[in-house]
Amino acid sequence: MIDPLDRWRRYGEKPDYAGLLTFGTLPYTEDPRELEGVDVAVVGAPTDDLVSDRPGTRFGPRAIRAASCPWGPHLEAKVDASRELRMVDFGDAPVVPADATRSHVAIEETVALVVAAGAIPIVLGGDHSIAEPDVRACAAGRGPIGLIHFDTHADTGREVFGSVVSHGTPMYRLVEAGTVDPTRYVQIGLRGYWPGEAEFAWQADRGITSFFMHDVRRLGIEEVVRLALDAVGAGPVFVSVDVDVLDPAFAPGTGTPEPGGMTTADLLRACRTIAAGVDLVGADVVEVAPTAVGSTSSSLLAEMRICWMLVMPRSFFCTVVKGARIMSSWSWPNCPWPFAARTPSTRNGMLRTRSTWPVGSSSP
């Protein structure tokens, strides 16, 4: 295990621009034996061989790591995740340029090592085709799992330009393979011009829940999140975030930007509330293209989403369970996430709840 902070230990902190590049300056390892006792492991999946538009997402994992910063007490969450969770950067899956099949095998095998150790994998893409090996690894031994999917596009095509394996087909393939339960699959943020009638007819036949951007605007993100949590219900859930769900004003650095998308604030609120309300077994953030205009903001947004999506809610639960002192006067009834119904349960020693949005209140 390599700790990027070791040489700066005497100063108590390290400059962001110096030292070994890892996600959030986390300790780095490629040895699966060192995953024992780890809560969260970050994995890079640097491949974009299956994109249909602008390439460049193969550089996403490195850019997200470069945009990340050291962990510390978070002003809104009122908790220091680095003190409550053991997290590591597990490096990149050994992808093979121009061989998507072998790259997907490598990604699935690497993510499976994290799952086998009992840790939660957070995968940095890469194009959205990596969701297929990511979800397969997380679903192994669990049966069909739930999926909450933020995206401009449904990614439920049977083929794209004649290819059945593409960044536009992973969700179709996961459902057809029985890896994802379609009745526990929710899409949020759809808009634009693809896919078409045939794909949405297939989705309707299988009971997939879709929220288009006009639904998000009409209902508000709080209601959409509440309905999404109701749809996935109890059981393991994977969360997949394509950065093009955001309006290009917020994240232009992606392969297929589409106007009229979500705001950064709404996406962060949605992700952290969903992470607090489901049995999260894994997540990925995909389609960050550092080679595109505005890529720095996209990379930073990806890093922030991951932080809110998993680490902050989970570390808050650990703080409550362990009886640790939270760094504020906030108590359980007015914690930083809007729980209307609090029915605690435990999984792997961590507190779990179903999260709903109370009427007449708002999330910070």
C-alpha positions as CSV (number, residue, x, y, z in Angstrom):
1,M,0.0,0.0,0.0
2,I,1.4,3.4,-1.0
3,D,0.2,6.5,0.8
4,P,0.7,9.6,-1.3
5,L,0.7,11.7,1.9
6,D,3.7,10.1,3.6
7,R,6.4,12.5,2.4
8,W,4.3,15.5,3.5
9,R,3.3,14.0,6.9
10,R,5.3,16.5,8.8
11,Y,3.3,19.3,7.3
12,G,-0.1,17.7,7.9
13,E,-1.1,18.2,4.2
14,K,0.1,17.8,0.7
15,P,-0.1,20.3,-2.2
16,D,-2.7,19.1,-4.7
17,Y,-0.2,19.3,-7.6
18,A,2.5,17.2,-6.1
19,G,3.0,13.6,-5.3
20,L,1.5,10.3,-6.6
21,L,-1.7,11.0,-8.5
22,T,-4.6,9.0,-6.8
23,F,-8.3,9.8,-6.3
24,G,-8.5,12.3,-3.5
25,T,-4.9,11.4,-2.5
26,L,-6.2,8.0,-1.3
27,P,-3.7,5.2,-0.5
28,Y,-2.9,3.3,-3.6
29,T,-2.7,-0.5,-4.1
30,E,-3.1,-3.1,-6.9
31,D,-2.9,-6.0,-4.5
32,P,-6.3,-7.5,-3.8
33,R,-5.0,-8.8,-0.5
34,E,-4.8,-5.3,0.7
35,L,-8.5,-4.7,0.1
36,E,-9.3,-6.6,3.4
37,G,-11.2,-4.2,5.7
38,V,-11.7,-1.6,2.9
39,D,-15.1,0.1,2.7
40,V,-14.7,1.9,-0.7
41,A,-12.4,1.2,-3.6
42,V,-12.0,3.5,-6.6
43,V,-11.3,1.7,-10.0
44,G,-10.4,3.3,-13.3
45,A,-11.8,2.0,-16.6
46,P,-9.9,4.0,-19.2
47,T,-11.5,2.9,-22.5
48,D,-13.6,4.6,-25.2
49,D,-13.3,2.2,-28.1
50,L,-17.1,1.9,-28.3
51,V,-18.2,5.5,-28.5
52,S,-20.3,6.7,-31.4
53,D,-19.4,10.3,-31.3
54,R,-16.5,12.3,-29.8
55,P,-13.8,10.1,-28.2
56,G,-11.6,11.1,-25.3
57,T,-13.2,9.4,-22.3
58,R,-10.3,7.0,-22.1
59,F,-8.5,9.9,-20.4
60,G,-11.4,10.4,-17.9
61,P,-10.1,8.4,-14.9
62,R,-6.7,10.2,-15.0
63,A,-8.4,13.6,-15.3
64,I,-10.9,12.9,-12.5
65,R,-8.0,11.9,-10.2
66,A,-6.1,15.1,-11.2
67,A,-9.2,17.2,-10.4
68,S,-9.8,15.6,-7.0
69,C,-8.4,17.0,-3.8
70,P,-7.5,15.6,-0.4
71,W,-10.4,14.6,1.9
72,G,-11.4,16.5,4.9
73,P,-14.4,17.7,6.9
74,H,-17.2,18.5,4.5
75,L,-19.1,21.7,5.2
76,E,-22.6,20.5,4.3
77,A,-22.3,16.8,5.3
78,K,-20.6,17.8,8.7
79,V,-18.4,14.7,8.5
80,D,-14.9,13.8,7.5
81,A,-15.3,10.7,5.3
82,S,-11.5,9.9,5.5
83,R,-11.9,9.4,9.3
84,E,-15.0,7.3,9.2
85,L,-14.3,5.0,6.2
86,R,-11.3,3.1,4.9
87,M,-10.9,4.0,1.2
88,V,-8.3,3.2,-1.4
89,D,-7.5,3.8,-5.0
90,F,-7.3,0.4,-6.6
91,G,-5.8,1.7,-9.9
92,D,-7.0,1.1,-13.4
93,A,-8.3,-2.1,-14.9
94,P,-5.7,-3.5,-17.4
95,V,-7.7,-2.5,-20.5
96,V,-6.4,-3.3,-24.0
97,P,-6.4,-0.6,-26.7
98,A,-8.6,-1.5,-29.7
99,D,-9.9,-4.7,-28.1
100,A,-13.2,-3.9,-26.3
101,T,-13.9,-7.5,-25.5
102,R,-10.7,-8.0,-23.5
103,S,-11.0,-4.6,-21.9
104,H,-14.5,-5.5,-20.6
105,V,-13.2,-8.8,-19.2
106,A,-10.4,-6.9,-17.5
107,I,-12.9,-4.3,-16.0
108,E,-15.2,-7.0,-14.8
109,E,-12.4,-9.0,-13.2
110,T,-11.0,-5.9,-11.5
111,V,-14.3,-4.7,-10.1
112,A,-15.1,-8.3,-9.0
113,L,-11.9,-8.3,-6.8
114,V,-13.3,-5.2,-5.0
115,V,-16.7,-6.9,-4.6
116,A,-15.2,-10.1,-3.3
117,A,-13.4,-8.2,-0.6
118,G,-16.7,-6.7,0.7
119,A,-15.9,-3.2,-0.5
120,I,-18.0,-0.9,-2.6
121,P,-16.5,-0.2,-6.1
122,I,-16.7,3.3,-7.6
123,V,-15.7,3.0,-11.2
124,L,-14.4,6.0,-13.2
125,G,-15.0,5.8,-17.0
126,G,-14.5,5.6,-19.8
127,D,-17.5,5.4,-22.1
128,H,-20.8,4.0,-20.9
129,S,-20.2,0.6,-22.3
130,I,-18.2,-0.1,-19.1
131,A,-21.5,-0.2,-17.2
132,E,-22.1,-3.7,-18.5
133,P,-19.0,-5.3,-16.8
134,D,-19.4,-3.0,-13.8
135,V,-22.9,-4.1,-13.1
136,R,-22.2,-7.8,-13.9
137,A,-19.4,-7.8,-11.3
138,C,-21.7,-6.2,-8.6
139,A,-24.6,-8.5,-9.4
140,A,-22.7,-11.7,-9.2
141,G,-24.1,-13.9,-6.4
142,R,-26.9,-11.4,-5.8
143,G,-29.3,-12.2,-8.6
144,P,-31.0,-9.4,-10.6
145,I,-30.3,-6.0,-9.0
146,G,-31.8,-2.6,-9.2
147,L,-30.4,0.2,-11.3
148,I,-30.7,4.0,-11.1
149,H,-29.4,5.6,-14.2
150,F,-28.7,9.3,-14.9
151,D,-28.3,10.0,-18.6
152,T,-29.4,12.0,-21.6
153,H,-29.8,8.7,-23.5
154,A,-31.6,5.5,-22.4
155,D,-28.7,3.3,-23.7
156,T,-31.2,0.6,-24.4
157,G,-30.4,0.2,-28.1
158,R,-30.2,-3.3,-29.5
159,E,-27.3,-2.1,-31.7
160,V,-25.6,1.1,-32.6
161,F,-24.2,1.4,-36.2
162,G,-24.6,-2.4,-36.4
163,S,-22.6,-3.1,-33.2
164,V,-24.5,-4.9,-30.4
165,V,-21.8,-3.9,-27.9
166,S,-21.6,-0.2,-27.7
167,H,-21.9,2.7,-25.3
168,G,-25.5,2.9,-26.4
169,T,-26.5,-0.7,-25.7
170,P,-25.3,-1.7,-22.1
171,M,-28.7,-1.3,-20.4
172,Y,-30.5,-3.4,-23.0
173,R,-27.9,-6.1,-22.6
174,L,-28.0,-6.1,-18.8
175,V,-31.8,-6.4,-18.7
176,E,-31.9,-9.1,-21.4
177,A,-29.2,-11.1,-19.6
178,G,-31.2,-11.0,-16.3
179,T,-28.5,-9.0,-14.5
180,V,-30.8,-6.0,-13.9
181,D,-34.4,-6.3,-12.8
182,P,-36.3,-4.1,-15.3
183,T,-39.0,-3.4,-12.7
184,R,-36.3,-1.9,-10.4
185,Y,-34.6,0.1,-13.2
186,V,-35.1,3.9,-13.2
187,Q,-33.8,6.3,-15.8
188,I,-33.5,10.1,-15.0
189,G,-32.8,13.0,-17.3
190,L,-33.7,11.6,-20.7
191,R,-34.0,14.1,-23.6
192,G,-32.8,14.8,-27.2
193,Y,-33.4,12.6,-30.2
194,W,-32.3,9.0,-29.4
195,P,-33.3,6.3,-28.9
196,G,-36.6,5.9,-30.7
197,E,-40.0,4.3,-30.6
198,A,-38.8,0.7,-30.7
199,E,-36.5,1.1,-27.7
200,F,-39.1,2.8,-25.6
201,A,-41.7,0.2,-26.5
202,W,-39.3,-2.5,-25.3
203,Q,-38.8,-0.5,-22.1
204,A,-42.5,-0.2,-21.5
205,D,-43.0,-3.9,-22.0
206,R,-40.5,-4.7,-19.3
207,G,-41.7,-2.1,-16.8
208,I,-38.7,0.2,-16.9
209,T,-39.4,3.6,-15.2
210,S,-38.3,6.7,-17.2
211,F,-38.2,10.3,-16.1
212,F,-37.6,12.7,-19.0
213,M,-36.2,16.2,-18.4
214,H,-39.7,17.6,-18.8
215,D,-40.7,15.4,-15.9
216,V,-37.8,16.7,-13.8
217,R,-38.8,20.3,-14.6
218,R,-42.5,19.6,-14.0
219,L,-42.3,17.5,-10.8
220,G,-39.1,18.9,-9.3
221,I,-36.0,16.8,-8.5
222,E,-37.3,16.0,-5.0
223,E,-40.4,14.3,-6.3
224,V,-38.5,12.5,-9.0
225,V,-36.0,11.1,-6.4
226,R,-38.9,10.0,-4.2
227,L,-40.6,8.2,-7.0
228,A,-37.2,6.6,-8.1
229,L,-36.6,5.3,-4.6
230,D,-40.1,3.9,-4.5
231,A,-39.6,2.2,-7.9
232,V,-36.3,0.4,-6.9
233,G,-37.6,-0.5,-3.5
234,A,-35.6,-2.8,-1.2
235,G,-32.6,-4.8,-2.4
236,P,-29.2,-4.1,-3.9
237,V,-28.9,-1.1,-6.3
238,F,-26.2,0.1,-8.7
239,V,-26.1,3.8,-9.6
240,S,-24.7,4.9,-13.0
241,V,-24.1,8.5,-13.8
242,D,-23.4,9.7,-17.3
243,V,-22.1,13.3,-17.1
244,D,-24.1,14.2,-20.3
245,V,-27.2,14.2,-18.1
246,L,-26.1,17.7,-17.1
247,D,-26.8,20.6,-19.4
248,P,-23.7,21.5,-21.4
249,A,-23.6,24.8,-19.6
250,F,-22.4,22.8,-16.6
251,A,-20.5,19.9,-18.2
252,P,-19.5,20.5,-21.8
253,G,-16.6,18.1,-21.6
254,T,-18.4,15.0,-22.7
255,G,-18.8,12.9,-25.9
256,T,-22.5,13.6,-26.7
257,P,-23.6,16.9,-25.0
258,E,-27.3,17.7,-25.3
259,P,-29.0,21.0,-24.3
260,G,-31.7,21.2,-21.8
261,G,-30.2,19.0,-19.1
262,M,-30.0,18.9,-15.3
263,T,-28.3,21.5,-13.2
264,T,-25.3,20.6,-11.1
265,A,-27.2,21.4,-7.9
266,D,-30.1,19.1,-8.7
267,L,-27.8,16.2,-9.7
268,L,-25.8,16.4,-6.5
269,R,-28.9,16.6,-4.4
270,A,-30.4,13.6,-6.2
271,C,-27.2,11.5,-6.0
272,R,-26.5,12.0,-2.3
273,T,-30.2,11.4,-1.4
274,I,-30.3,8.2,-3.5
275,A,-27.1,7.0,-2.0
276,A,-28.5,7.5,1.5
277,G,-31.7,5.7,0.6
278,V,-30.7,2.5,-1.1
279,D,-28.6,-0.6,-0.5
280,L,-25.8,0.7,-2.7
281,V,-23.5,-2.1,-4.1
282,G,-21.6,-0.1,-6.7
283,A,-21.5,3.0,-8.9
284,D,-19.9,4.4,-11.9
285,V,-19.4,7.9,-13.4
286,V,-18.8,7.8,-17.1
287,E,-18.3,9.9,-20.3
288,V,-16.0,12.5,-18.9
289,A,-14.0,13.6,-21.9
290,P,-11.0,15.7,-20.8
291,T,-10.0,16.4,-24.4
292,A,-13.2,18.3,-25.0
293,V,-13.9,22.0,-24.3
294,G,-14.8,22.6,-20.7
295,S,-13.3,19.3,-19.6
296,T,-11.9,20.6,-16.3
297,S,-15.4,21.5,-15.0
298,S,-16.7,18.0,-16.1
299,S,-13.9,16.2,-14.3
300,L,-14.4,18.3,-11.1
301,L,-18.2,17.6,-11.3
302,A,-17.5,13.9,-11.6
303,E,-15.3,13.9,-8.5
304,M,-17.9,15.8,-6.5
305,R,-20.7,13.5,-7.6
306,I,-18.8,10.4,-6.5
307,C,-18.1,12.1,-3.1
308,W,-21.8,12.8,-2.6
309,M,-23.1,9.7,-4.2
310,L,-21.5,7.3,-1.8
311,V,-18.9,8.4,0.6
312,M,-20.7,11.2,2.5
313,P,-24.0,9.4,3.2
314,R,-22.2,6.2,4.1
315,S,-19.7,8.0,6.4
316,F,-22.5,9.8,8.1
317,F,-24.2,6.5,8.9
318,C,-20.9,5.1,10.2
319,T,-20.5,8.1,12.5
320,V,-24.0,7.5,13.9
321,V,-23.5,3.8,14.3
322,K,-20.1,4.1,15.9
323,G,-21.3,6.8,18.3
324,A,-18.6,9.2,17.1
325,R,-19.0,12.9,17.7
326,I,-20.3,14.7,14.6
327,M,-18.6,18.0,13.9
328,S,-21.6,20.1,14.5
329,S,-24.6,20.4,16.8
330,W,-26.8,18.6,14.3
331,S,-28.5,15.6,15.7
332,W,-30.2,12.6,14.1
333,P,-33.6,14.2,13.5
334,N,-32.1,17.1,11.6
335,C,-29.3,15.3,9.8
336,P,-28.0,16.7,6.5
337,W,-30.3,14.4,4.4
338,P,-34.1,14.8,4.2
339,F,-35.4,11.6,5.9
340,A,-39.1,11.6,6.4
341,A,-39.3,7.9,7.2
342,R,-36.4,6.6,9.3
343,T,-36.4,2.8,9.5
344,P,-32.8,1.9,10.4
345,S,-31.4,-1.4,9.4
346,T,-27.8,-2.6,9.1
347,R,-25.7,-4.1,6.4
348,N,-22.1,-5.0,7.0
349,G,-22.3,-3.1,10.3
350,M,-23.5,0.2,8.6
351,L,-26.8,1.9,9.2
352,R,-29.2,1.8,6.3
353,T,-32.4,3.7,5.8
354,R,-35.0,4.3,3.1
355,S,-34.9,8.0,2.2
356,T,-38.0,10.0,1.3
357,W,-38.6,13.7,0.9
358,P,-40.8,15.3,3.6
359,V,-43.6,17.4,2.4
360,G,-43.0,21.1,2.6
361,S,-39.2,20.8,3.2
362,S,-36.1,21.0,1.1
363,S,-32.7,19.4,1.0
364,P,-29.6,21.5,1.8
